[in-house]
Amino acid sequence: MKTTITKTLSALALIAALSSCDKKSDREVIPENPGNYVLAVTPTAIAGVADYLLTASSLDEGSASIIGNGVEQDGTYRYYVTLGNKFFSMLYGQGSPGAVTVYDVKNGKLNKLNDFTAATVQAFAPVNDDILMVKVSRSFAAAGSSTLHTWYIVNSNTNKQTSEGTIDALQPAGNGEIAHFSWIKQVGNKVFAPFFSIKGRTFETDFPDYAGIAVYSYPGMQYEKTIKDTRTSFIGRYFTDGLGQVENGDVYAFSSSVAVNGGALTSTKPSSITRIKAGTTEFDQSYLMNFETASNGYVITNWLYIGQNKFIANMEPKATKGAYVTGKTLAVVDVVNQTVSAVTGFPEPATIVDVTDNNYSPKDGKTGYIGVNLKDGTTWVYKIDASTSKATRGLKVEGGLITAIQHLQ
């Protein structure tokens, strides 16, 4: 079953930079573009900051616009989950519950199925026919109380929350710090939750050279063990999925090496990729890909699995890495052959405002589609050909910043 996940929490920071380039009165109205591709777009006009959802028939060519088109969402922060042929648009309520709207696509247009309310969460992923969501603690409970994460299950068949519970937030790390999940992912019949251990809301740690993945049963969410490694720093980044499962069941994990303490980066290990072999719950000690060496001085900050053991990765020079820095240079990474091939034809980093965090691949081992918002005020989808490591410009998006590229069946 195809699943896709995204965040949009950084989009508002980009609006001021682009709004002067994006006056609606200067733009031609572009007709609807019916299709099964769905793009989330944040308007660059200051007066309208809610996302619009657009459809498109192709990502390789043409245009799509929020001007006179699209389905406007309510609220300024949105994140999305695609499960099978359903698209869940979730409001990030800044601690309060948020409205959730469910869509499918009929005749190339979004079709609203249901509305409901769910908790604001920091990690979420499809598991079987459900969406598992976790509200992650960032501070210790009062003396005498347990520090807990809260989990919720939403069933995609009923489009309603069906259960919830709590899990010990300190147990996975085992070092007195909170295990703050960077993401969650279904692996077999288990839930893997990679985490960075933190001392509190500053997200600092006394254990920078430590990677941990908490393993839970499903649907009971009973803690089973922590998969540990000291060859890298923590896996993923805040609100970033650092795990990727390939066709043979092996799971690969990336570390950006960006742990922080005292306001400074403190990880001593290089940005790396590690592996958990299929059917096991231990790091494979025979495998370690030093990403900094393989890329000639870059760290990996995000990735998109495209099939056949290949990822399209975001890279940032080691000298400018940071806990919240998403790289603007792309590369094709073969995790089996441990190679990194820089992508040509993609805009130069100096011309880019933002690269979309959530992107789409048909998982054919060859193709990925990446959104990019440029300083000249234009927004594009680029097609990446993994066989040649080349990018070509595709669909143009008018009126806003791409925050998600997804596809419904």
Protein Blocks (a to p, Z undefined) as FASTA:
>chain_A
ZZddddfklmmmmmmmmmmmmcfklpccddddddjbdcddddfbfklmcdcddddfbfkg
ccddfehpajddedjbdcdddehjaccddddeehpacdddddddeehiacdfbdcddddd
fbdcdehjbccdddddfbdcdehiacddddddddfklopafbdcdddfklmnonopacdd
fbdcdehjbccddddddfbjnopafblbccdddddddfklpafbdcddfkbccehjehia
fbdcdfkopacdddehlaceehiafbfbdcddddddehiacdcfkbccdfklmnoopacf
bdcdebjhiacdddddfklgcfklccfbdcdddfklopacddehiacfklpfbdcfbdcd
ehlopaccdddddfkopacdddddfklopacdddddehiacfbdcddZZ
